[in-house]
């Protein structure tokens, strides 16, 4: 069982930066792939970025490549998503999720979810 709590969201102007954090508790964090998703009205939640349990493998949605960086510290049970060059279309509630095993980009394959943190980018 992994419990996830996100923080770090807020309001920022276009071109600015935010750093989202995800604090984990419970067993299994270090062997779980962690992923960030955001909601898509009427559709399955959209993949943003993911990192493997060891941190050696990362994956990004095309629109955030080069702007977002996902990282983790298994000794501290924390995960971060550094978001640079933010755009108004990045505005969303971002959810931290975890699953045992390898990275997957489908939201339905993730077992554990945080409560979400709001990111708002003004133009």
C-alpha positions as CSV (number, residue, x, y, z in Angstrom):
1,X,0.0,0.0,0.0
2,X,1.4,3.4,-1.0
3,X,-0.1,6.7,0.1
4,X,0.7,9.8,-2.0
5,X,0.4,13.5,-1.1
6,X,1.0,16.2,-3.7
7,X,2.1,19.7,-3.1
8,X,3.7,22.7,-4.9
9,X,0.9,23.7,-7.2
10,X,-0.1,27.3,-7.6
11,X,-0.6,30.3,-10.0
12,X,2.2,31.3,-12.3
13,X,2.5,33.5,-15.4
14,X,3.2,31.9,-18.8
15,X,7.0,31.3,-19.1
16,X,7.4,30.7,-15.4
17,X,8.3,27.6,-13.4
18,X,6.7,25.5,-10.7
19,X,8.0,22.4,-8.9
20,X,5.5,19.8,-7.9
21,X,6.3,17.4,-5.1
22,X,4.8,14.0,-4.2
23,X,5.5,12.6,-0.7
24,X,4.9,8.8,-0.4
25,X,4.4,6.7,2.6
26,X,3.8,2.9,3.0
27,X,5.7,0.0,1.6
28,X,6.7,-0.4,-2.0
29,X,7.5,3.1,-3.0
30,X,11.0,2.3,-4.2
31,X,9.9,-0.5,-6.5
32,X,6.9,1.4,-7.9
33,X,6.7,3.4,-11.1
34,X,5.4,6.8,-10.5
35,X,3.5,8.8,-13.0
36,X,1.8,12.2,-13.2
37,X,-1.6,12.5,-14.9
38,X,-4.0,15.3,-15.5
39,X,-7.8,15.0,-16.2
40,X,-9.2,15.3,-19.6
41,X,-13.0,16.1,-19.7
42,X,-14.9,13.2,-20.9
43,X,-11.8,11.1,-21.5
44,X,-9.3,9.0,-19.7
45,X,-6.8,10.9,-17.6
46,X,-3.8,12.1,-19.7
47,X,-0.3,11.0,-19.2
48,X,2.3,13.7,-18.4
49,X,5.5,12.1,-17.1
50,X,6.7,8.9,-15.5
51,X,9.7,7.5,-13.8
52,X,10.7,3.9,-13.0
53,X,11.2,2.6,-9.5
54,X,15.0,2.9,-9.7
55,X,14.8,6.3,-11.4
56,X,16.8,5.0,-14.3
57,X,14.0,5.2,-16.9
58,X,11.8,8.3,-17.6
59,X,9.1,9.0,-20.1
60,X,7.3,12.2,-21.1
61,X,4.3,13.2,-23.1
62,X,5.5,14.9,-26.2
63,X,4.2,18.4,-25.4
64,X,6.2,18.6,-22.1
65,X,9.5,17.1,-23.4
66,X,12.3,19.6,-22.8
67,X,10.2,21.6,-20.3
68,X,9.3,19.1,-17.5
69,X,11.7,16.9,-15.6
70,X,10.6,14.1,-13.3
71,X,12.9,12.8,-10.5
72,X,12.7,10.8,-7.3
73,X,14.6,10.3,-4.1
74,X,13.8,6.8,-2.8
75,X,15.8,7.4,0.4
76,X,13.3,10.2,1.2
77,X,10.3,8.7,-0.4
78,X,9.7,11.8,-2.5
79,X,9.1,12.5,-6.1
80,X,9.4,15.9,-8.0
81,X,8.2,17.3,-11.3
82,X,10.1,20.4,-12.3
83,X,7.9,22.4,-14.7
84,X,9.6,25.1,-16.8
85,X,8.5,27.4,-19.6
86,X,4.9,26.9,-18.5
87,X,2.1,27.6,-20.9
88,X,-1.6,28.4,-20.3
89,X,-2.5,25.0,-21.7
90,X,-0.6,23.3,-18.9
91,X,-3.3,24.5,-16.5
92,X,-4.8,21.5,-14.8
93,X,-5.0,19.4,-11.6
94,X,-1.9,17.2,-11.6
95,X,-2.2,13.8,-9.9
96,X,0.7,11.7,-8.6
97,X,0.1,8.0,-9.0
98,X,2.0,4.8,-8.3
99,X,2.0,1.2,-9.5
100,X,4.2,-1.8,-8.7
101,X,6.3,-2.8,-11.7
102,X,7.3,-1.0,-14.9
103,X,6.1,2.3,-16.3
104,X,2.8,2.4,-18.1
105,X,1.1,5.4,-19.6
106,X,-2.5,4.3,-19.0
107,X,-4.2,5.7,-16.0
108,X,-6.3,2.6,-15.4
109,X,-3.1,0.6,-14.7
110,X,-2.2,2.7,-11.7
111,X,-3.3,1.5,-8.2
112,X,-2.5,4.5,-5.9
113,X,-3.5,8.1,-6.4
114,X,-2.9,11.3,-4.6
115,X,-5.5,14.0,-4.1
116,X,-4.1,16.2,-6.8
117,X,-2.6,19.7,-6.9
118,X,-3.9,22.6,-9.0
119,X,-1.5,24.3,-11.5
120,X,-2.8,27.5,-13.1
121,X,-0.8,29.3,-15.8
122,X,-2.0,32.8,-16.7
123,X,-1.3,34.3,-20.1
